[in-house]
Amino acid sequence: MQIVTSIEQMQAIALDYAKEKSVGFVPTMGFLHKGHLSLVEQSNKLCDHTVVSIYVNPSQFGANEDLGSYPRNMTRDLELLGQYKVDYVFCPTTEDMYPADYRTWINVEELGSVLCGASRPGHFKGVATIVLKLINIVHPNFMFMGEKDFQQIAVLRTMLKDLNLLTQIVPCPIVREPDGLAMSSRNSYLNPAERKQALCLSLAIQLARKLFAQGELNPSEHRNQTSKLINEMSGKVDYISFVNPETLKEVKTISSETRIILAVYIGKTRLIDNSSMSE
């Protein structure tokens, strides 16, 4: 496993290994957990080479968000990655990724302005920009991303299509704790009481799927009942949406393909989760 910090060096390596073999890429912001590592495992299965990036991207954080406190532990991350077949770990600096004269941004209209995009203005502009930069540096054939960030995958898949890029996204299933909580680096913010309250996200999903199985197809009724459950568990709903998985537009009638996507505050921590009605 080789650690690379220079953009120029990573590009030179990428151009060399892309000549003959397939390259899998796992972009992360570090503080790795089993969800991230499951992406590495998938890349190992499908690709000849695996590259993992660790970079906390400032442009996807709002002015009052948790950029400064976002959990970081590079030593632990490298130890975890050392247990897998990771060829390169790309750890660029912000000075290199966003030099003083930087002025180019990527904006995926519509898909990037709803759901989390409405709650976090500018978030997906930062995500799309950094991912495009990383793709241009690493030149992967495949990019492995977790479905917990379902909207992110939709935004980036559209960006890749619209800009005629050859990299393909491989969506990977959400990895959950034994009690159902979706794994997230931000779970580390939760105190023991909040950790129990956070189960309201997965329980709300289970409730929605139960209602659907019982024949309830009205999104408003689903939203009322799932919101009530979350409130009773001391969560604060940011949004609960029932959307078409391709367009992310709200549906009028729930079907098996409909995706429930929700964001909830547990104390000061904002968590997200999602599921189709048929999972």
C-alpha positions in Angstrom: 0.0 0.0 0.0 1.5 3.3 -1.1 0.4 6.7 0.3 0.3 9.5 -2.2 -0.2 13.2 -1.3 0.8 14.8 -4.6 -1.8 15.4 -7.3 0.8 15.1 -10.1 2.2 11.8 -8.7 -1.3 10.3 -8.4 -2.1 11.3 -12.0 1.1 9.8 -13.3 0.4 6.6 -11.4 -3.2 6.5 -12.7 -2.3 7.0 -16.3 0.2 4.1 -16.0 -2.0 1.6 -14.4 -5.1 2.4 -16.4 -3.3 1.2 -19.6 -3.9 -2.5 -18.9 -6.0 -3.1 -15.8 -9.3 -2.0 -14.2 -9.2 0.6 -11.5 -11.7 0.8 -8.6 -12.0 4.0 -6.6 -13.5 4.6 -3.2 -13.7 8.3 -2.3 -14.0 8.9 1.5 -13.7 11.7 4.0 -11.9 9.3 6.4 -12.8 8.1 9.9 -13.5 4.8 8.2 -16.1 2.2 9.4 -17.4 -1.1 8.1 -19.5 0.7 5.5 -16.4 2.2 3.9 -14.6 -1.0 4.1 -17.4 -2.9 2.4 -16.8 -0.6 -0.6 -13.1 -1.5 -0.6 -14.1 -5.2 -0.5 -16.3 -4.7 -3.6 -13.6 -2.9 -5.4 -11.2 -5.8 -4.6 -13.6 -8.3 -6.0 -14.3 -6.4 -9.3 -11.1 -4.5 -10.1 -7.4 -5.2 -10.5 -6.4 -2.1 -8.6 -8.1 -0.2 -5.8 -7.5 3.4 -4.9 -9.0 5.0 -1.7 -9.0 8.7 -1.2 -9.2 10.3 2.3 -10.0 14.0 2.1 -12.4 16.1 4.2 -13.7 18.4 1.5 -14.4 21.9 2.9 -16.6 23.0 -0.1 -19.4 20.6 0.8 -19.8 22.0 4.3 -22.0 25.0 5.1 -20.9 28.0 7.1 -22.5 26.7 10.3 -21.8 23.0 9.8 -19.3 20.6 11.3 -16.2 21.0 9.1 -13.9 21.8 12.1 -15.2 19.0 14.3 -15.7 16.3 11.6 -14.0 13.2 13.0 -10.5 12.4 11.7 -8.1 9.6 12.5 -5.6 9.1 9.7 -3.5 6.6 11.6 -6.5 4.3 12.3 -7.7 4.7 8.8 -4.4 3.6 7.3 -4.3 0.6 9.7 -7.8 -0.5 8.6 -7.0 -0.1 4.9 -3.8 -2.1 5.4 -5.9 -5.1 6.0 -7.2 -5.0 2.4 -5.7 -5.0 -1.0 -5.5 -1.3 -1.4 -2.9 -0.2 -3.9 -2.9 3.5 -3.2 -4.4 5.9 -0.6 -4.7 9.4 -2.0 -4.5 12.0 0.8 -4.3 15.5 -0.9 -4.1 18.8 0.9 -6.7 21.5 0.6 -3.9 23.9 -0.7 -3.4 21.6 -3.6 -7.1 20.8 -4.3 -8.3 24.4 -3.9 -5.4 26.8 -4.6 -5.8 30.4 -3.9 -6.9 31.2 -7.5 -9.5 28.4 -7.7 -12.7 29.4 -9.4 -14.4 26.4 -11.1 -17.5 24.7 -9.7 -19.9 21.9 -10.8 -23.6 22.3 -10.3 -26.1 19.5 -11.1 -29.4 21.4 -11.4 -32.6 20.1 -9.9 -31.2 16.9 -8.4 -28.8 18.9 -6.3 -31.3 21.4 -5.0 -33.9 19.1 -3.3 -33.9 17.0 -0.2 -30.4 17.4 1.4 -29.7 20.0 -1.3 -32.5 22.2 0.1 -31.4 21.7 3.7 -27.7 22.3 2.9 -27.5 24.9 0.1 -24.3 24.4 -1.9 -23.6 21.0 -0.5 -23.9 19.1 -3.8 -22.0 21.7 -5.7 -19.1 20.9 -3.4 -19.6 17.2 -3.7 -19.8 17.2 -7.5 -16.8 19.5 -7.8 -14.5 17.4 -5.6 -15.6 14.1 -7.1 -15.0 15.4 -10.6 -11.5 16.5 -9.5 -10.8 13.2 -7.9 -11.9 11.3 -11.0 -9.7 13.4 -13.2 -6.8 12.6 -10.9 -7.4 8.9 -10.3 -9.0 7.9 -13.7 -11.0 5.0 -12.3 -13.1 2.7 -14.3 -15.5 2.2 -11.4 -16.3 4.3 -8.4 -17.8 2.5 -5.4 -20.3 4.4 -3.3 -22.7 3.4 -0.4 -26.5 3.8 -0.9 -26.8 5.5 2.4 -26.0 8.6 0.4 -28.7 7.8 -2.2 -29.1 11.4 -3.4 -25.4 11.8 -3.8 -25.2 8.8 -6.1 -28.1 10.2 -8.2 -26.4 13.6 -8.4 -23.0 12.1 -9.4 -24.4 9.6 -11.8 -26.1 12.5 -13.6 -22.9 14.5 -13.6 -20.9 11.6 -15.1 -23.6 11.1 -17.8 -23.9 14.8 -18.7 -20.1 15.4 -18.9 -19.5 12.2 -20.9 -17.2 10.6 -18.4 -16.4 6.9 -18.6 -16.3 6.2 -14.9 -19.2 4.1 -13.7 -20.7 4.3 -10.2 -21.2 0.9 -8.5 -23.9 1.4 -5.7 -23.3 -0.8 -2.7 -25.9 -1.7 0.0 -26.2 0.3 3.2 -24.2 -1.3 6.0 -26.0 -1.2 9.4 -25.3 -1.8 13.0 -26.9 -5.0 14.5 -29.8 -2.8 15.8 -30.4 -1.3 12.4 -28.7 2.1 12.6 -27.0 3.0 9.3 -23.3 3.3 9.8 -22.0 6.8 9.6 -18.9 8.7 10.7 -21.2 11.2 12.4 -22.6 8.4 14.7 -19.5 9.1 16.8 -21.1 12.4 17.8 -24.0 10.7 19.6 -24.0 10.2 23.4 -25.5 6.9 24.7 -29.0 8.4 25.0 -28.9 9.9 21.5 -27.5 6.6 20.1 -30.8 4.9 21.2 -32.9 7.8 19.9 -31.1 7.5 16.5 -32.8 4.2 15.9 -35.9 6.2 15.0 -34.6 6.5 11.4 -34.5 2.8 10.7 -37.7 2.2 12.7 -39.4 4.9 10.6 -38.3 3.0 7.5 -39.6 -0.2 8.9 -42.9 1.4 9.7 -43.3 2.8 6.2 -42.6 -0.6 4.7 -45.1 -2.2 7.0 -47.7 0.4 6.0 -47.0 -0.3 2.3 -47.3 -4.1 2.9 -50.7 -3.4 4.5 -51.9 -1.5 1.4 -51.3 2.1 2.4 -50.2 4.0 -0.7 -50.8 7.6 0.4 -47.4 9.4 1.0 -49.1 11.9 3.4 -50.3 9.1 5.7 -46.9 7.5 5.6 -45.3 10.9 6.4 -47.7 11.5 9.3 -47.1 8.2 11.0 -43.3 8.1 10.5 -43.0 11.7 11.7 -45.0 10.8 14.8 -42.7 7.8 15.6 -39.6 10.0 15.2 -41.0 12.8 17.4 -41.9 10.2 20.1 -38.3 9.1 20.1 -37.0 12.7 20.5 -35.8 13.1 17.0 -36.5 16.2 15.0 -37.5 15.7 11.3 -35.6 17.7 8.7 -37.5 16.0 5.9 -39.2 12.7 5.1 -39.8 12.2 1.3 -41.2 9.5 -0.8 -39.6 9.8 -4.2 -39.0 8.3 -7.6 -35.5 6.8 -7.3 -34.4 8.1 -10.7 -35.7 11.7 -10.6 -36.0 12.2 -6.8 -39.3 13.8 -7.4 -42.1 13.2 -4.9 -44.6 10.5 -5.9 -48.3 10.8 -5.5 -48.8 7.1 -4.9 -46.3 4.8 -3.3 -45.1 1.7 -5.2 -42.5 -1.0 -4.5 -39.9 1.1 -6.3 -40.6 4.3 -4.3 -37.7 5.4 -2.1 -38.3 6.7 1.4 -35.5 9.2 2.1 -35.2 11.0 5.4 -33.0 13.3 7.4 -33.4 13.7 11.2 -31.7 15.6 13.9 -30.7 13.7 16.9 -29.7 16.4 19.3 -27.3 18.5 17.2 -26.4 15.6 14.9 -28.1 15.3 11.5 -28.4 11.8 10.2 -29.8 10.4 7.0 -31.2 7.1 5.8 -33.3 5.6 3.0 -34.8 2.5 1.6 -37.1 1.2 -1.2 -40.4 -0.1 -0.2 -39.5 -3.5 -1.5 -36.2 -4.2 0.4 
